[in-house]
Amino acid sequence: MSIHWPIIRRCITHPTAVAVVDDQRSYKAIELLIAALVLADTLDARGASDRVAIALPCSGMFPIAALAAWISGRTIVPINFLLKRDEMQYILDDSGCDTFVTVGPLLEFMQYTPSRVKVLKLEDVKFKQVPQPRWPARKADEDLGVLLYTSGATGKPKGVMLSHGNITSNLRMIRKHINFTSKEVMMGVLPQFHTFGLTVLTALPLTVGAKVVYTAKFVPSKIVGLMREHKATAFIGIPSMYNALCNVKTAMPEDLASLYYAVSGGEPLPQAVADNFKAKFGVTIAEGYGLTETSPVTNWCRPNEYKRGSVGQALPEVEQQIVDLETGSPLGPDIDGEIRMRGPNLMQGYLNLPDMSRSALDDKGFLRTGDIGHLDADGHLFITGRLKEMLIIAGENVFPREIEEALNSHPAIKDSGVVGISDHIRGEVPMAFIELKEGETFDQQNIFNHLKTKIAGFKIPKEIRVVEALPRNATGKVMRRELKVLAQTPK
């Protein structure tokens, strides 16, 4: 099924329902559809190729642009406008886009005008004109709908090919799993060029007819105010966002009284953050899990099935296995191994990378996620580490998350990131970078004493450095590659 047809149907059957609220205005469903039809006409008039790049702030403009591209039969290529110029240009060249949909203020923010493409600024589109009568394009399940680029650990960005069937199947799975309806009010903060921002915070609410409130910049006090004003029932964020909300001094439990789905994803949720959020607002954060390659959601911990540290059970139609790191053989409950999965939401492959596409799957068609975890007897998934992040200390496997959890439980530490550095005796040893809470001072020995009560001695970092801010990507995830570079830099 085409991604856009259920959205169009919802806009026509509920035309006056408020679909989107952003920093500038609110949009009724029919207003979104008419604007998308006008923009589709504009794309056709410009003779755009079948792939259109979209670089827009988190707002109602993004779904208009995406819907316009799909209506006109095109594939969207969401652009992370926080990337470096060379990375953005590489994505445009690799994807074959010839049109770059954006707004003038964002071009100024990027201080970059893409080359070899036509730049279409939305403020130049005459949205008040009447769109041409047309029949929106119909796409088969296997037709490419979205091309999302992931940075990966090394090398150039990889274009993940997601078909219309991949996205629509993931939307279907989510709705079956959590019974998401038009009564929900979602708070949209994650960037829409991110896989969760695209599927869960854009396509999902438009498909079911739920209202979504977008804001372009994460300002914790503003988020609290918006959730109170619009009575948000669902907020999907990353751990650092929840941590920041806990630190809003004026926030009260009643501000988030309507919140039911508080979901954390993108990286492991520190238990200290979960505990603080529960204590402040009376809301339990449930974790979810997924990858760009899986469109993205594979697991979602439902509030009534909450288990501490679990990302929940697999969505309907998703098959999961935990396999031995050496043999690839399936493992039983409560045994850590690599997480592998398959289902109709699994990507079509990486653009222009046939060898990498093949190697991403095992001989049974399961995606090699590179994440380490285990399933309990009830099928709840627990993420314990990342295969490529695993440290080998004197022959012992150690995952940064365990050390970070211990560090984050210290009362002076706001957040932390751990990487491995070479050691001629033990092979590798952990090194930690920490952010301190406001008003706290660094006492390394005190932190070491704290860690001795939490983790084994060989897991305690050789060195702890204080940084003003941990390096993060656009979604707030700590970039271990940058920490690796910092680790090689003398104090």
N, C-alpha and C positions, 0 to 999 in steps of 0.2 A: 504493500500500500504506500502511496505517496505521503511524505511527512505533512505536506501542506493541506491536503484535502480535509482531514478532520478539523483543522484549524479554521479553514474557510467555512465549513459547515456550521461550526459553532458561532462564528461571526454573523452568519446569515440568520440563524435561528434565534440568537439572543443579541440583536443589534445594539440595544441601548445599555447593555450591561457594561459596567466599567471594567475594562480588561487590564489596563496598565496605568500606574501612577509613577511619575518620575520627578526629577528635580525641577522640571520646567512646567509640566502640565499633566492632566489625566487624559486617557484615550478610551472612548467607548469602543466596543468590539467592531462596529461598522466603520468607525473612523480609521482604525488600524487597517482594515481590509481595503478601503477606498485609497488610502495613502499607498499601500503596497501595489495596488493595480496601477496607479499613476506612475510609480517608480518603475514598475515592470515595463510600461510603455516607453519610459525614458531609456531603459537599458536596451530595449529592442531598437529604438531610434538611433542609438549610438553604435549599433552593430557589435555589441559585446560578445566575447567568446563564451563558451559554455561553462567557464569558471570565473567567478566574480569574487574579488577580495573585499572584505568588509572590516574596516577599522573604525570602531565607534565606542564611545564611553557607555557604561552600563546605563541603559535607558530604554524608552519605548522606540527609539530610532532603530535599534538593532533588529527586533522582530519585524519591523516594517521592511528593512532592507533584505533580511533573510527570506521573508515571505514573498517579496517581489522577485527575487532571484529564482525561487522554486516555482512560482506561478509561470515565469517565462521559460522554465525548463532548464535552468542552470544549476550548477553546483556552487555552494558557498565555501569560501576559504577565509575563515575568521583569522584576523591578524592580531597578534600580541603586540600592541603599540609600545610596550615597554622594552622590547628587544633593541639590540643595537642595529644601526642602519644596515650594516652588511648582512645581518641575519634576516632582516625584513626583505631586503632586496633578493636574497637567495630564495626565500619562500615564494616571492612573486615570480621569479624566473623559473623555479623548479615546478611550480604548479601550473604554469601556462596561462595565468590570469592576464587579461589586457585592460581590465577596469578595476579601479580602486575606489570604493565607496567610503566616504569619510565626511568630516565636517572641518571647516576652517580652523576653529580653535584647537582641534586635536593636531592638525598639521603644524601649527605654531608650537604646540607642546612638544611634539616630536622633533621639531627643527629639522625636518626632513621631508622632501618631496620625492616620492618614488619615481624612478626612471623606467622607461620602456613600457609604461602603462598610461591609460587615460584616467585622470583623477576626476571623480564625480563628487562634488560637494553637495550635500543634501540641502543646504540653504539656497542653492541655485535651482532646485527643482520646484516647479510651479504646482504645488500640491493642491491648490484650490481648483484646478481645472478638472473637468469631467473625464474619467478614464474611458478608453476605447472598450466597447463590448468585446469580451474574449472568453474563451473556454480555457481555464487554467490547465497547464501541462499535466498529463498523467504519466506517472513513472512506475516502473516495475520494481519489485523488491530488490533486485540486484543492481539497479541503476545507482550511480554515485550521487549522494545527496550532500555530503559534507566532507571536506578535506581539512583535517586538523593536524597541525604540526606540533610535534613534541620535541623538546630539546634533547632529551636523553642524557646519558652520563658523559658521553664523548662524541666528537664528530659533529656534523652538520645536522640541522633539524630534519626529522623524518616525517613525511606526509602520511598520516593514518587515513586510509580510505574507508569511510563509513557510508554504507548504502542507505537508501530509503528504508529498506527492510530492517537493517541493523537498528536504526533510530526508532522506528515505529514498534519494533518488537520490544525494545527496552522500555518504551513508554507503556506498552501493554503490560509488561512484567511488573513495573512499578505500581500501576493502578491495581493489579490483582493482589499484590503483596500488601499494600497499605490502604487500599480502598479510598484513594484520594478522589475528592469530589469538587464540584463547583463552589462549595461552601467555604473552602479553604482560602486563606489570605497569606500569600507567601511574601517573605522579605528577601529581595534580591540584591545581594552585595557582591557576590563572586563575579568576576569579569566574564562577559558573555563569549569571549574568545576561548575561554576555558571549557573543557568538556562537560563539567558539572553545571557551569553557568549556562551552557547552550541547551543541554537536554533537560535538566531538572528545573532550572529557573527560567527558562524561556519556552521551550516546546511543550513541557508538561502543563503548566498553567493555561497556556493558550488552547491546548487540546481539550482539557476538561472544563474550561470556562472559569477557572479560579482567578481571583484578582491577584496581581503581583505588583509589589511596590519596589521600584528600583531607586538606587542612589549611586552616583558615579564615584563617590569617594567614601571610604570607610572612616567615618567619624563616630566613635563609640557613643557619645552623648546624643548625637543625632539619631543613631540607630535605635536607641532606647526610646526616644521621643516618637519616632515613626511607628515603632511596634505598639506603643501605647495608643497613638492616634488612630491607627488602622486596625487595631485588635488582631495583629498577626497571629496566625495559628501555626505557621511553619517558618523556621529559620534554618538555612543550611550554610554552615561556615566552616572555618578551619580553626584549630586549637587556639592560635594567637588571637583570633577575633573574640572567642569566648573569654579568653584571659583578659582582653581589653575591656569587655563589657563588665566583667567583675570589678574592674578598677574605676568605674564611673561612680564617683562618690555620692551623687545625688539620686542614683537609680534605686528604686524600691521594688519589692516583690510584686506589687500591684501593676507596675509598668509592663510586666511580662505575664500577667495573669491569664491571658488568652492563649499563650504559647503551649502547644502540645507536641509538635514535632521539632525538637531541637536536635539537629543532626550535625555531627562533626565528621569531616572527611579530609582527604588530601595527605594527611600524615597522622601518625599515632597521637591520640589524645592523652596528654599527661594526666595522671590520676588526680594530681593536686588541682588542676584546672577544673576537672569534673566535680570534685568535692567542693571547691570554692563557689562554683556556679550554683550548685544545689543548695548550699548554705545561704547564699545571698538572695536567690530568686525562687527557690523551692521547685526548680525545674531540673529534671534528669536529662543530661545530654546522652543521646544514643549515637553510637558510631555507625558509619556506613563505609562501604568499600567499593572500589571500581577502578578502572583504568581507561584511558583514552581508547585503547584497542577494544574495549568491551562496551562502548557507546554511552555511558560508561558504567552504570550501576550493576553490580553483581550481588551485593549483600546490603541489607538495610535492617538494622536492629529496631524492631517495633517496640514502642514504649511498654506494651504489656508483656514483652518477653525479654526485658532488659537483663543482661548479664554483664557484670563488671569486666571490662577489657575486651568484650566481644563486639565484632562488627555485624553480628546477626547471622541469620540463616540465608542461604542462597535464594535469590528470586526464583519464581516459577520459570521453568524451561532452562535454567542455568545448571550445568553439571560441574561439580567441583571434585578435585582429587588432591590429596596430599601425597607427594611421592618422595622416596628416598633420594637424597642429594647425589649419591654415587650411582645407584642402580636404576633409578627411575621407577622402581616398583611401588605400587600403592601402599600406604601405611594405614594403620588402624587409628582409633581415637586417641587423642591426647599425645600424639607423637609428632614432633616438629619435622617438617620437610618443606619442599617447594610447593607452592600453591599453583595448581593448573586448572584451567576451566575452558569450557566450550558451550556454545549455544547459538541461537539465531542472531544474537547481538554481537557476535565476534566479527571483527573487522574483515575487510576484503584483502587486506595486505598493506604494505608500505609502497607509496608511489615511486616508480622507477627503481625499486630495490627488490628484485625478485629473489635473490639469494637470502637477503635478510628476512623477507616475508616467509620463505620456507623454513628457515631456521627458528622462527618465532614459535612454530608449532611442533609438537612431538609427533610420533608416527601414528597416533590415534586422533590427531586433529585438535588436541588440547593446547591452549595458549600457555607458554612458559612465562609466568608472570614475573619471575625473579624475586618474588616476595616469599618470606618464610613464615610458616604458621602451622596451626593444627586445628582439627575439628574435634569438638567434644562429642559425647554419645548422642546428643540431641541435634547434631548438625550445625552448631554454632561455630563460626570461624573466629579464631584468635590470631591476629598478626603479631609476630614476635620479632621480625627483623627483615632486612633486605639482603638478598644473596650477595650483591656486589658491595654492600656496606659491611659485611661480616668481617670481623677482625679475627685473626688467628694469633693468639697470645700463648707462646710456649706450648703450641699444639692444641690449645683449647679454643673452641668457637665462642666468640663473644659478639653480641649485637649492641650497637650504640644505644638503642632504645632503653635497654635495661639500665645503663649508666645514666642516661638523661633523666629517667624517672627518679633515680636516687638523688641526682643533683637538684631536680625541680622540687623535691620535697623539703629542701632546705629553706628556712623562712626568709633568707635574704636574697634568694635567687628567683628572678622573674622567668627566665627561660634559658635553655642551654642547647649546645650542639656538640657532638663528639665525633672525632675522626681518628683514624689510626695513623701512626707515624712509625718509621722504621726504627728497629732496635737491634743492635748486633748480638744481643744475648737472647732475647725472647722473640725475635722476628718482627713483632709489632707490639706497640703499646698504645693505649688510648691517650688522647689529648683532648681537653675540654675547653670550650669557649662559653662564657656565661654573660647574661645580661642581669644586672642587679636591679632590685626593686628601688623605687624612688626613696631617697633618704638613707639607704643602706650602704655600708662600707665593706670593702673586701678583706676578709680574714681567711687566708688560704688554709691555715692549720685547722681552724674551726670547721671548715668545709671538709677537709680530709677526715677529721674525727667523726663527722656526721656520716660520711660515706662508709667508714669502717663498720658502722652499725647496720648498713643497708645491703652492701654487696661484698663479694669475696675480694680479698686483698689484691689479687692479680688483675682485677677489673678496675681498680682505682686509677684514675688518670695520673700520668707521670707529671703533667703540668696543667694548671688551670689559668686561663687568661680571661680578663674582663674586657668586653667590647661594649661600645655604646649601643650598637644594634647588630644582631646577627644578620648575615646576608640572606635575603629571602627573594624568592621569585614573585611573579605577579599575583599568585594566589596565597602568598605568605609562607610557603614551605621553605624551610631552611635549606640553603644550597650547600651541600657538603663539599662540592668541588671548590667553592670559594674558601671554605674553611681549610681545605687541604693546602690551598695557596698561602693562606694566613699562617698555617702551621710551619711552613718553610721559611717564613719571614722572621728574622730576629726581632726581639722586643725593642 
